[in-house]
Each structure stands twice: as C-alpha cells, then as structure tokens.
Amino acid sequence: MKRSRRYVNNRTAVSIDLSGLTGEEAIFFERAQKYFKENMHWLAFDQFVFGPRSVLYSKTRSHRDVLENPLYQALKDMWLQLGVQQGKVAPVVRRKQKAIA
C-alpha cells in the first residue's frame, strides 16, 4: 500500500501529490526537505536536487519525463521558494484584477 505523501507550499498554494514516489525518491525528498528547512545556500541546494547525482535522472529517459515528474515539480518549487527566502528570486506579487464591465 502506498503511503499518502503531499508537498504543500502555503505561500504559493502549490500542492503536489507525491504518493507515487519510490523508496529511493522518498528518502531523497526527505533529505531535500531537511536542507530546505535548514535554509541551505540556494546554489548548494540547486546542486543537490538538480545535479548529476540527483535521483531525478536515475530512471527517466527523456526531458519530458523529468519535467512531468511530481518529485521534480516539488523540488523546483522548493528551490524557487528558497531563492525567494534568500533574496535570489523575486517573490510573487499578487495583483488586483480589474473588474470587467
């Protein structure tokens, strides 16, 4: 039975189902979460999650496979959020929508 696992970013309302992760991917994600919580330097986090030793590339064969992988999507969101926290990426600015008459 697969364990229910979800990545949620409350600041951006991003929510990603990670229940299909393999054991290796789940361990990797937990390490990434630990580094994120420790506020690891943005470029070091980038190297860990997207570097050549990342589990993202261990079983996928195509660019599309990587981009559509929920683990990649969660790690990318964490990476961007870490960049915002460290002042490397501009935060999301919510704009008011104009009323259509």
Biopython code that builds the backbone (N, CA, C, O; Angstrom):
import numpy as np
from Bio.PDB.StructureBuilder import StructureBuilder

atoms = [
    (1, "MET", "N", (0.830, -1.187, 0.000)),
    (1, "MET", "CA", (0.000, 0.000, 0.000)),
    (1, "MET", "C", (0.873, 1.247, 0.000)),
    (1, "MET", "O", (1.797, 1.359, 0.805)),
    (2, "LYS", "N", (0.585, 2.184, -0.898)),
    (2, "LYS", "CA", (1.371, 3.400, -0.989)),
    (2, "LYS", "C", (0.988, 4.364, 0.121)),
    (2, "LYS", "O", (-0.186, 4.521, 0.456)),
    (3, "ARG", "N", (1.999, 5.000, 0.681)),
    (3, "ARG", "CA", (1.793, 5.972, 1.742)),
    (3, "ARG", "C", (1.365, 7.300, 1.128)),
    (3, "ARG", "O", (1.924, 7.733, 0.120)),
    (4, "SER", "N", (0.383, 7.936, 1.732)),
    (4, "SER", "CA", (-0.059, 9.241, 1.256)),
    (4, "SER", "C", (1.014, 10.268, 1.590)),
    (4, "SER", "O", (1.427, 10.406, 2.741)),
    (5, "ARG", "N", (1.454, 10.980, 0.569)),
    (5, "ARG", "CA", (2.502, 11.983, 0.757)),
    (5, "ARG", "C", (2.167, 13.144, -0.167)),
    (5, "ARG", "O", (1.808, 12.947, -1.327)),
    (6, "ARG", "N", (2.288, 14.348, 0.357)),
    (6, "ARG", "CA", (1.949, 15.530, -0.417)),
    (6, "ARG", "C", (2.921, 16.645, -0.063)),
    (6, "ARG", "O", (3.262, 16.845, 1.103)),
    (7, "TYR", "N", (3.363, 17.368, -1.088)),
    (7, "TYR", "CA", (4.155, 18.579, -0.895)),
    (7, "TYR", "C", (3.199, 19.756, -0.985)),
    (7, "TYR", "O", (2.423, 19.854, -1.936)),
    (8, "VAL", "N", (3.247, 20.654, 0.003)),
    (8, "VAL", "CA", (2.391, 21.835, 0.006)),
    (8, "VAL", "C", (3.231, 23.054, 0.331)),
    (8, "VAL", "O", (3.983, 23.065, 1.305)),
    (9, "ASN", "N", (3.094, 24.092, -0.504)),
    (9, "ASN", "CA", (3.720, 25.386, -0.248)),
    (9, "ASN", "C", (2.579, 26.343, 0.074)),
    (9, "ASN", "O", (1.855, 26.778, -0.822)),
    (10, "ASN", "N", (2.421, 26.669, 1.347)),
    (10, "ASN", "CA", (1.314, 27.517, 1.782)),
    (10, "ASN", "C", (1.437, 28.947, 1.263)),
    (10, "ASN", "O", (0.433, 29.652, 1.160)),
    (11, "ARG", "N", (2.636, 29.379, 0.941)),
    (11, "ARG", "CA", (2.824, 30.750, 0.448)),
    (11, "ARG", "C", (2.323, 30.927, -0.978)),
    (11, "ARG", "O", (1.865, 32.008, -1.349)),
    (12, "THR", "N", (2.410, 29.876, -1.771)),
    (12, "THR", "CA", (2.014, 29.977, -3.180)),
    (12, "THR", "C", (0.820, 29.098, -3.527)),
    (12, "THR", "O", (0.349, 29.116, -4.664)),
    (13, "ALA", "N", (0.333, 28.340, -2.576)),
    (13, "ALA", "CA", (-0.793, 27.423, -2.759)),
    (13, "ALA", "C", (-0.471, 26.274, -3.714)),
    (13, "ALA", "O", (-1.380, 25.670, -4.282)),
    (14, "VAL", "N", (0.800, 25.972, -3.893)),
    (14, "VAL", "CA", (1.202, 24.824, -4.703)),
    (14, "VAL", "C", (1.019, 23.567, -3.859)),
    (14, "VAL", "O", (1.434, 23.519, -2.701)),
    (15, "SER", "N", (0.393, 22.551, -4.450)),
    (15, "SER", "CA", (0.164, 21.284, -3.776)),
    (15, "SER", "C", (0.418, 20.165, -4.783)),
    (15, "SER", "O", (-0.186, 20.138, -5.856)),
    (16, "ILE", "N", (1.319, 19.240, -4.432)),
    (16, "ILE", "CA", (1.721, 18.189, -5.364)),
    (16, "ILE", "C", (1.639, 16.833, -4.671)),
    (16, "ILE", "O", (2.176, 16.648, -3.579)),
    (17, "ASP", "N", (0.965, 15.896, -5.315)),
    (17, "ASP", "CA", (0.826, 14.538, -4.796)),
    (17, "ASP", "C", (2.127, 13.773, -5.027)),
    (17, "ASP", "O", (2.565, 13.613, -6.166)),
    (18, "LEU", "N", (2.734, 13.308, -3.952)),
    (18, "LEU", "CA", (3.988, 12.551, -4.035)),
    (18, "LEU", "C", (3.808, 11.112, -3.562)),
    (18, "LEU", "O", (4.783, 10.450, -3.206)),
    (19, "SER", "N", (2.585, 10.630, -3.556)),
    (19, "SER", "CA", (2.331, 9.276, -3.047)),
    (19, "SER", "C", (2.943, 8.192, -3.925)),
    (19, "SER", "O", (3.098, 7.058, -3.473)),
    (20, "GLY", "N", (3.294, 8.510, -5.164)),
    (20, "GLY", "CA", (3.866, 7.518, -6.061)),
    (20, "GLY", "C", (5.385, 7.434, -6.023)),
    (20, "GLY", "O", (5.980, 6.751, -6.857)),
    (21, "LEU", "N", (6.026, 8.113, -5.076)),
    (21, "LEU", "CA", (7.488, 8.065, -5.006)),
    (21, "LEU", "C", (7.983, 6.675, -4.648)),
    (21, "LEU", "O", (7.362, 5.963, -3.859)),
    (22, "THR", "N", (9.106, 6.299, -5.236)),
    (22, "THR", "CA", (9.769, 5.058, -4.847)),
    (22, "THR", "C", (10.439, 5.291, -3.494)),
    (22, "THR", "O", (10.506, 6.425, -3.019)),
    (23, "GLY", "N", (10.925, 4.239, -2.888)),
    (23, "GLY", "CA", (11.631, 4.377, -1.617)),
    (23, "GLY", "C", (12.834, 5.301, -1.726)),
    (23, "GLY", "O", (13.056, 6.148, -0.861)),
    (24, "GLU", "N", (13.605, 5.136, -2.786)),
    (24, "GLU", "CA", (14.784, 5.968, -3.007)),
    (24, "GLU", "C", (14.389, 7.435, -3.192)),
    (24, "GLU", "O", (15.042, 8.332, -2.659)),
    (25, "GLU", "N", (13.322, 7.669, -3.945)),
    (25, "GLU", "CA", (12.858, 9.038, -4.172)),
    (25, "GLU", "C", (12.334, 9.664, -2.874)),
    (25, "GLU", "O", (12.562, 10.848, -2.623)),
    (26, "ALA", "N", (11.640, 8.884, -2.060)),
    (26, "ALA", "CA", (11.109, 9.387, -0.795)),
    (26, "ALA", "C", (12.238, 9.800, 0.142)),
    (26, "ALA", "O", (12.156, 10.844, 0.789)),
    (27, "ILE", "N", (13.283, 8.996, 0.217)),
    (27, "ILE", "CA", (14.447, 9.337, 1.049)),
    (27, "ILE", "C", (15.112, 10.601, 0.531)),
    (27, "ILE", "O", (15.488, 11.474, 1.314)),
    (28, "PHE", "N", (15.257, 10.704, -0.774)),
    (28, "PHE", "CA", (15.858, 11.889, -1.393)),
    (28, "PHE", "C", (15.021, 13.131, -1.082)),
    (28, "PHE", "O", (15.564, 14.180, -0.737)),
    (29, "PHE", "N", (13.699, 13.009, -1.205)),
    (29, "PHE", "CA", (12.819, 14.136, -0.916)),
    (29, "PHE", "C", (12.929, 14.553, 0.546)),
    (29, "PHE", "O", (12.948, 15.748, 0.843)),
    (30, "GLU", "N", (12.999, 13.603, 1.454)),
    (30, "GLU", "CA", (13.142, 13.918, 2.877)),
    (30, "GLU", "C", (14.451, 14.665, 3.149)),
    (30, "GLU", "O", (14.479, 15.596, 3.953)),
    (31, "ARG", "N", (15.526, 14.261, 2.485)),
    (31, "ARG", "CA", (16.805, 14.981, 2.621)),
    (31, "ARG", "C", (16.679, 16.399, 2.087)),
    (31, "ARG", "O", (17.182, 17.344, 2.695)),
    (32, "ALA", "N", (16.005, 16.547, 0.944)),
    (32, "ALA", "CA", (15.807, 17.874, 0.365)),
    (32, "ALA", "C", (14.995, 18.755, 1.316)),
    (32, "ALA", "O", (15.306, 19.933, 1.489)),
    (33, "GLN", "N", (13.954, 18.185, 1.932)),
    (33, "GLN", "CA", (13.154, 18.948, 2.892)),
    (33, "GLN", "C", (13.998, 19.393, 4.085)),
    (33, "GLN", "O", (13.862, 20.518, 4.566)),
    (34, "LYS", "N", (14.863, 18.508, 4.553)),
    (34, "LYS", "CA", (15.750, 18.838, 5.670)),
    (34, "LYS", "C", (16.650, 20.009, 5.288)),
    (34, "LYS", "O", (16.775, 20.968, 6.050)),
    (35, "TYR", "N", (17.272, 19.940, 4.124)),
    (35, "TYR", "CA", (18.148, 21.020, 3.671)),
    (35, "TYR", "C", (17.371, 22.317, 3.482)),
    (35, "TYR", "O", (17.874, 23.397, 3.790)),
    (36, "PHE", "N", (16.142, 22.209, 2.976)),
    (36, "PHE", "CA", (15.296, 23.384, 2.793)),
    (36, "PHE", "C", (15.016, 24.037, 4.142)),
    (36, "PHE", "O", (15.159, 25.251, 4.288)),
    (37, "LYS", "N", (14.619, 23.236, 5.126)),
    (37, "LYS", "CA", (14.309, 23.762, 6.461)),
    (37, "LYS", "C", (15.534, 24.378, 7.125)),
    (37, "LYS", "O", (15.412, 25.305, 7.925)),
    (38, "GLU", "N", (16.717, 23.860, 6.793)),
    (38, "GLU", "CA", (17.963, 24.403, 7.333)),
    (38, "GLU", "C", (18.428, 25.645, 6.564)),
    (38, "GLU", "O", (19.460, 26.234, 6.886)),
    (39, "ASN", "N", (17.654, 26.036, 5.547)),
    (39, "ASN", "CA", (17.972, 27.201, 4.722)),
    (39, "ASN", "C", (19.331, 27.060, 4.030)),
    (39, "ASN", "O", (20.128, 27.998, 3.998)),
    (40, "MET", "N", (19.574, 25.879, 3.484)),
    (40, "MET", "CA", (20.807, 25.616, 2.743)),
    (40, "MET", "C", (20.995, 26.696, 1.678)),
    (40, "MET", "O", (20.018, 27.169, 1.098)),
    (41, "HIS", "N", (22.230, 27.083, 1.419)),
    (41, "HIS", "CA", (22.505, 28.076, 0.381)),
    (41, "HIS", "C", (21.844, 27.636, -0.919)),
    (41, "HIS", "O", (21.898, 26.467, -1.300)),
    (42, "TRP", "N", (21.220, 28.600, -1.591)),
    (42, "TRP", "CA", (20.418, 28.324, -2.777)),
    (42, "TRP", "C", (21.174, 27.536, -3.843)),
    (42, "TRP", "O", (20.628, 26.587, -4.406)),
    (43, "LEU", "N", (22.405, 27.910, -4.127)),
    (43, "LEU", "CA", (23.170, 27.215, -5.174)),
    (43, "LEU", "C", (23.584, 25.806, -4.741)),
    (43, "LEU", "O", (23.662, 24.904, -5.575)),
    (44, "ALA", "N", (23.846, 25.611, -3.455)),
    (44, "ALA", "CA", (24.166, 24.271, -2.959)),
    (44, "ALA", "C", (22.923, 23.376, -3.033)),
    (44, "ALA", "O", (23.019, 22.196, -3.370)),
    (45, "PHE", "N", (21.767, 23.945, -2.716)),
    (45, "PHE", "CA", (20.513, 23.198, -2.835)),
    (45, "PHE", "C", (20.277, 22.821, -4.292)),
    (45, "PHE", "O", (19.879, 21.695, -4.591)),
    (46, "ASP", "N", (20.521, 23.755, -5.185)),
    (46, "ASP", "CA", (20.384, 23.503, -6.625)),
    (46, "ASP", "C", (21.267, 22.328, -7.046)),
    (46, "ASP", "O", (20.816, 21.441, -7.771)),
    (47, "GLN", "N", (22.487, 22.320, -6.605)),
    (47, "GLN", "CA", (23.414, 21.244, -6.961)),
    (47, "GLN", "C", (22.943, 19.904, -6.405)),
    (47, "GLN", "O", (23.057, 18.873, -7.067)),
    (48, "PHE", "N", (22.413, 19.928, -5.183)),
    (48, "PHE", "CA", (21.919, 18.679, -4.589)),
    (48, "PHE", "C", (20.709, 18.140, -5.353)),
    (48, "PHE", "O", (20.698, 16.973, -5.744)),
    (49, "VAL", "N", (19.690, 18.978, -5.570)),
    (49, "VAL", "CA", (18.445, 18.457, -6.150)),
    (49, "VAL", "C", (18.482, 18.287, -7.662)),
    (49, "VAL", "O", (17.794, 17.419, -8.199)),
    (50, "PHE", "N", (19.276, 19.102, -8.362)),
    (50, "PHE", "CA", (19.291, 19.035, -9.824)),
    (50, "PHE", "C", (20.634, 18.620, -10.411)),
    (50, "PHE", "O", (20.775, 18.532, -11.631)),
    (51, "GLY", "N", (21.619, 18.363, -9.557)),
    (51, "GLY", "CA", (22.940, 17.960, -10.022)),
    (51, "GLY", "C", (22.928, 16.563, -10.624)),
    (51, "GLY", "O", (21.911, 15.872, -10.569)),
    (52, "PRO", "N", (24.044, 16.147, -11.194)),
    (52, "PRO", "CA", (24.105, 14.864, -11.903)),
    (52, "PRO", "C", (23.839, 13.636, -11.031)),
    (52, "PRO", "O", (23.532, 12.570, -11.564)),
    (53, "ARG", "N", (23.946, 13.754, -9.729)),
    (53, "ARG", "CA", (23.692, 12.612, -8.842)),
    (53, "ARG", "C", (22.255, 12.553, -8.330)),
    (53, "ARG", "O", (21.910, 11.681, -7.532)),
    (54, "SER", "N", (21.427, 13.479, -8.790)),
    (54, "SER", "CA", (20.040, 13.529, -8.346)),
    (54, "SER", "C", (19.286, 12.275, -8.794)),
    (54, "SER", "O", (19.512, 11.760, -9.889)),
    (55, "VAL", "N", (18.390, 11.794, -7.932)),
    (55, "VAL", "CA", (17.573, 10.636, -8.302)),
    (55, "VAL", "C", (16.595, 10.967, -9.422)),
    (55, "VAL", "O", (16.003, 10.066, -10.017)),
    (56, "LEU", "N", (16.425, 12.234, -9.708)),
    (56, "LEU", "CA", (15.525, 12.625, -10.802)),
    (56, "LEU", "C", (15.931, 11.997, -12.125)),
    (56, "LEU", "O", (15.084, 11.740, -12.980)),
    (57, "TYR", "N", (17.203, 11.753, -12.294)),
    (57, "TYR", "CA", (17.714, 11.273, -13.576)),
    (57, "TYR", "C", (18.036, 9.786, -13.571)),
    (57, "TYR", "O", (18.507, 9.256, -14.577)),
    (58, "SER", "N", (17.789, 9.101, -12.452)),
    (58, "SER", "CA", (18.201, 7.704, -12.359)),
    (58, "SER", "C", (17.347, 6.753, -13.200)),
    (58, "SER", "O", (17.849, 5.733, -13.671)),
    (59, "LYS", "N", (16.074, 7.070, -13.394)),
    (59, "LYS", "CA", (15.215, 6.139, -14.118)),
    (59, "LYS", "C", (14.507, 6.768, -15.307)),
    (59, "LYS", "O", (13.894, 6.060, -16.106)),
    (60, "THR", "N", (14.581, 8.059, -15.431)),
    (60, "THR", "CA", (13.876, 8.708, -16.536)),
    (60, "THR", "C", (14.758, 8.745, -17.767)),
    (60, "THR", "O", (15.987, 8.758, -17.686)),
    (61, "ARG", "N", (14.105, 8.762, -18.882)),
    (61, "ARG", "CA", (14.833, 8.695, -20.137)),
    (61, "ARG", "C", (14.692, 9.949, -20.984)),
    (61, "ARG", "O", (15.486, 10.166, -21.899)),
    (62, "SER", "N", (13.707, 10.770, -20.697)),
    (62, "SER", "CA", (13.503, 11.929, -21.560)),
    (62, "SER", "C", (13.320, 13.199, -20.744)),
    (62, "SER", "O", (13.024, 13.161, -19.549)),
    (63, "HIS", "N", (13.501, 14.305, -21.416)),
    (63, "HIS", "CA", (13.304, 15.618, -20.826)),
    (63, "HIS", "C", (11.875, 15.742, -20.296)),
    (63, "HIS", "O", (11.661, 16.232, -19.187)),
    (64, "ARG", "N", (10.923, 15.308, -21.074)),
    (64, "ARG", "CA", (9.515, 15.381, -20.675)),
    (64, "ARG", "C", (9.258, 14.552, -19.412)),
    (64, "ARG", "O", (8.518, 14.987, -18.530)),
    (65, "ASP", "N", (9.863, 13.363, -19.316)),
    (65, "ASP", "CA", (9.688, 12.527, -18.125)),
    (65, "ASP", "C", (10.123, 13.271, -16.868)),
    (65, "ASP", "O", (9.455, 13.205, -15.836)),
    (66, "VAL", "N", (11.239, 13.975, -16.960)),
    (66, "VAL", "CA", (11.742, 14.726, -15.810)),
    (66, "VAL", "C", (10.784, 15.866, -15.485)),
    (66, "VAL", "O", (10.407, 16.039, -14.326)),
    (67, "LEU", "N", (10.386, 16.645, -16.487)),
    (67, "LEU", "CA", (9.521, 17.803, -16.257)),
    (67, "LEU", "C", (8.153, 17.427, -15.700)),
    (67, "LEU", "O", (7.558, 18.197, -14.947)),
    (68, "GLU", "N", (7.654, 16.257, -16.062)),
    (68, "GLU", "CA", (6.339, 15.823, -15.599)),
    (68, "GLU", "C", (6.387, 15.046, -14.284)),
    (68, "GLU", "O", (5.343, 14.719, -13.719)),
    (69, "ASN", "N", (7.574, 14.755, -13.805)),
    (69, "ASN", "CA", (7.741, 14.006, -12.567)),
    (69, "ASN", "C", (7.306, 14.864, -11.375)),
    (69, "ASN", "O", (7.834, 15.962, -11.200)),
    (70, "PRO", "N", (6.368, 14.402, -10.555)),
    (70, "PRO", "CA", (5.933, 15.186, -9.397)),
    (70, "PRO", "C", (7.086, 15.525, -8.442)),
    (70, "PRO", "O", (7.081, 16.591, -7.827)),
    (71, "LEU", "N", (8.064, 14.636, -8.315)),
    (71, "LEU", "CA", (9.216, 14.925, -7.465)),
    (71, "LEU", "C", (9.962, 16.141, -8.001)),
    (71, "LEU", "O", (10.332, 17.025, -7.228)),
    (72, "TYR", "N", (10.190, 16.200, -9.312)),
    (72, "TYR", "CA", (10.849, 17.358, -9.921)),
    (72, "TYR", "C", (10.049, 18.631, -9.648)),
    (72, "TYR", "O", (10.620, 19.662, -9.293)),
    (73, "GLN", "N", (8.745, 18.558, -9.812)),
    (73, "GLN", "CA", (7.900, 19.737, -9.628)),
    (73, "GLN", "C", (7.965, 20.239, -8.187)),
    (73, "GLN", "O", (8.026, 21.446, -7.955)),
    (74, "ALA", "N", (7.954, 19.325, -7.222)),
    (74, "ALA", "CA", (8.055, 19.717, -5.813)),
    (74, "ALA", "C", (9.426, 20.308, -5.510)),
    (74, "ALA", "O", (9.527, 21.335, -4.839)),
    (75, "LEU", "N", (10.485, 19.661, -6.007)),
    (75, "LEU", "CA", (11.840, 20.165, -5.761)),
    (75, "LEU", "C", (12.059, 21.523, -6.413)),
    (75, "LEU", "O", (12.735, 22.385, -5.850)),
    (76, "LYS", "N", (11.492, 21.715, -7.594)),
    (76, "LYS", "CA", (11.613, 23.004, -8.279)),
    (76, "LYS", "C", (10.918, 24.095, -7.468)),
    (76, "LYS", "O", (11.443, 25.200, -7.335)),
    (77, "ASP", "N", (9.741, 23.789, -6.925)),
    (77, "ASP", "CA", (9.044, 24.774, -6.106)),
    (77, "ASP", "C", (9.836, 25.090, -4.842)),
    (77, "ASP", "O", (9.936, 26.252, -4.447)),
    (78, "MET", "N", (10.399, 24.066, -4.205)),
    (78, "MET", "CA", (11.223, 24.289, -3.014)),
    (78, "MET", "C", (12.425, 25.148, -3.356)),
    (78, "MET", "O", (12.777, 26.058, -2.605)),
    (79, "TRP", "N", (13.060, 24.862, -4.493)),
    (79, "TRP", "CA", (14.229, 25.605, -4.947)),
    (79, "TRP", "C", (13.884, 27.082, -5.160)),
    (79, "TRP", "O", (14.622, 27.972, -4.736)),
    (80, "LEU", "N", (12.752, 27.325, -5.822)),
    (80, "LEU", "CA", (12.326, 28.706, -6.049)),
    (80, "LEU", "C", (11.985, 29.400, -4.731)),
    (80, "LEU", "O", (12.347, 30.560, -4.535)),
    (81, "GLN", "N", (11.295, 28.707, -3.827)),
    (81, "GLN", "CA", (10.946, 29.294, -2.538)),
    (81, "GLN", "C", (12.197, 29.628, -1.741)),
    (81, "GLN", "O", (12.262, 30.676, -1.099)),
    (82, "LEU", "N", (13.184, 28.753, -1.775)),
    (82, "LEU", "CA", (14.448, 29.015, -1.096)),
    (82, "LEU", "C", (15.124, 30.242, -1.703)),
    (82, "LEU", "O", (15.693, 31.061, -0.981)),
    (83, "GLY", "N", (15.061, 30.370, -3.023)),
    (83, "GLY", "CA", (15.610, 31.541, -3.700)),
    (83, "GLY", "C", (14.920, 32.823, -3.269)),
    (83, "GLY", "O", (15.572, 33.853, -3.099)),
    (84, "VAL", "N", (13.609, 32.770, -3.090)),
    (84, "VAL", "CA", (12.866, 33.941, -2.607)),
    (84, "VAL", "C", (13.317, 34.284, -1.193)),
    (84, "VAL", "O", (13.595, 35.444, -0.889)),
    (85, "GLN", "N", (13.390, 33.272, -0.328)),
    (85, "GLN", "CA", (13.785, 33.485, 1.067)),
    (85, "GLN", "C", (15.178, 34.088, 1.187)),
    (85, "GLN", "O", (15.447, 34.856, 2.110)),
    (86, "GLN", "N", (16.064, 33.742, 0.257)),
    (86, "GLN", "CA", (17.440, 34.220, 0.313)),
    (86, "GLN", "C", (17.671, 35.453, -0.553)),
    (86, "GLN", "O", (18.805, 35.915, -0.678)),
    (87, "GLY", "N", (16.610, 35.993, -1.151)),
    (87, "GLY", "CA", (16.723, 37.206, -1.941)),
    (87, "GLY", "C", (17.313, 37.010, -3.327)),
    (87, "GLY", "O", (17.756, 37.972, -3.953)),
    (88, "LYS", "N", (17.322, 35.788, -3.810)),
    (88, "LYS", "CA", (17.870, 35.492, -5.145)),
    (88, "LYS", "C", (16.790, 35.512, -6.223)),
    (88, "LYS", "O", (17.091, 35.678, -7.405)),
    (89, "VAL", "N", (15.532, 35.343, -5.814)),
    (89, "VAL", "CA", (14.398, 35.300, -6.734)),
    (89, "VAL", "C", (13.338, 36.260, -6.192)),
    (89, "VAL", "O", (13.079, 36.293, -4.989)),
    (90, "ALA", "N", (12.736, 37.029, -7.077)),
    (90, "ALA", "CA", (11.688, 37.963, -6.644)),
    (90, "ALA", "C", (10.441, 37.192, -6.223)),
    (90, "ALA", "O", (10.055, 36.227, -6.882)),
    (91, "PRO", "N", (9.819, 37.608, -5.141)),
    (91, "PRO", "CA", (8.607, 36.920, -4.689)),
    (91, "PRO", "C", (7.434, 37.185, -5.626)),
    (91, "PRO", "O", (7.453, 38.119, -6.427)),
    (92, "VAL", "N", (6.421, 36.346, -5.506)),
    (92, "VAL", "CA", (5.197, 36.508, -6.287)),
    (92, "VAL", "C", (4.490, 37.767, -5.793)),
    (92, "VAL", "O", (4.303, 37.957, -4.591)),
    (93, "VAL", "N", (4.107, 38.610, -6.723)),
    (93, "VAL", "CA", (3.345, 39.805, -6.385)),
    (93, "VAL", "C", (1.923, 39.588, -6.876)),
    (93, "VAL", "O", (1.676, 39.434, -8.072)),
    (94, "ARG", "N", (1.020, 39.579, -5.952)),
    (94, "ARG", "CA", (-0.380, 39.384, -6.332)),
    (94, "ARG", "C", (-0.969, 40.728, -6.737)),
    (94, "ARG", "O", (-0.920, 41.699, -5.983)),
    (95, "ARG", "N", (-1.518, 40.763, -7.928)),
    (95, "ARG", "CA", (-2.112, 41.990, -8.442)),
    (95, "ARG", "C", (-3.623, 41.894, -8.376)),
    (95, "ARG", "O", (-4.210, 40.828, -8.561)),
    (96, "LYS", "N", (-4.229, 43.020, -8.111)),
    (96, "LYS", "CA", (-5.685, 43.051, -8.124)),
    (96, "LYS", "C", (-6.163, 43.006, -9.552)),
    (96, "LYS", "O", (-5.628, 43.695, -10.421)),
    (97, "GLN", "N", (-7.170, 42.195, -9.792)),
    (97, "GLN", "CA", (-7.745, 42.118, -11.129)),
    (97, "GLN", "C", (-8.755, 43.235, -11.305)),
    (97, "GLN", "O", (-9.523, 43.551, -10.396)),
    (98, "LYS", "N", (-8.742, 43.820, -12.475)),
    (98, "LYS", "CA", (-9.703, 44.873, -12.783)),
    (98, "LYS", "C", (-11.057, 44.237, -13.065)),
    (98, "LYS", "O", (-11.152, 43.193, -13.711)),
    (99, "ALA", "N", (-12.079, 44.878, -12.575)),
    (99, "ALA", "CA", (-13.437, 44.401, -12.823)),
    (99, "ALA", "C", (-13.789, 44.631, -14.284)),
    (99, "ALA", "O", (-13.507, 45.688, -14.848)),
    (100, "ILE", "N", (-14.402, 43.639, -14.877)),
    (100, "ILE", "CA", (-14.823, 43.750, -16.274)),
    (100, "ILE", "C", (-16.274, 44.226, -16.284)),
    (100, "ILE", "O", (-17.148, 43.598, -15.685)),
    (101, "ALA", "N", (-16.517, 45.337, -16.966)),
    (101, "ALA", "CA", (-17.866, 45.892, -17.003)),
    (101, "ALA", "C", (-18.694, 45.272, -18.095)),
    (101, "ALA", "O", (-19.860, 45.628, -18.264)),
]
sb = StructureBuilder()
sb.init_structure("model")
sb.init_model(0)
sb.init_chain("A")
sb.init_seg("    ")
for serial, (resi, resn, name, xyz) in enumerate(atoms, 1):
    if name == "N":
        sb.init_residue(resn, " ", resi, " ")
    sb.init_atom(name, np.array(xyz, "f"), 0.0, 1.0, " ", f" {name:<3s}", serial, name[0])
structure = sb.get_structure()
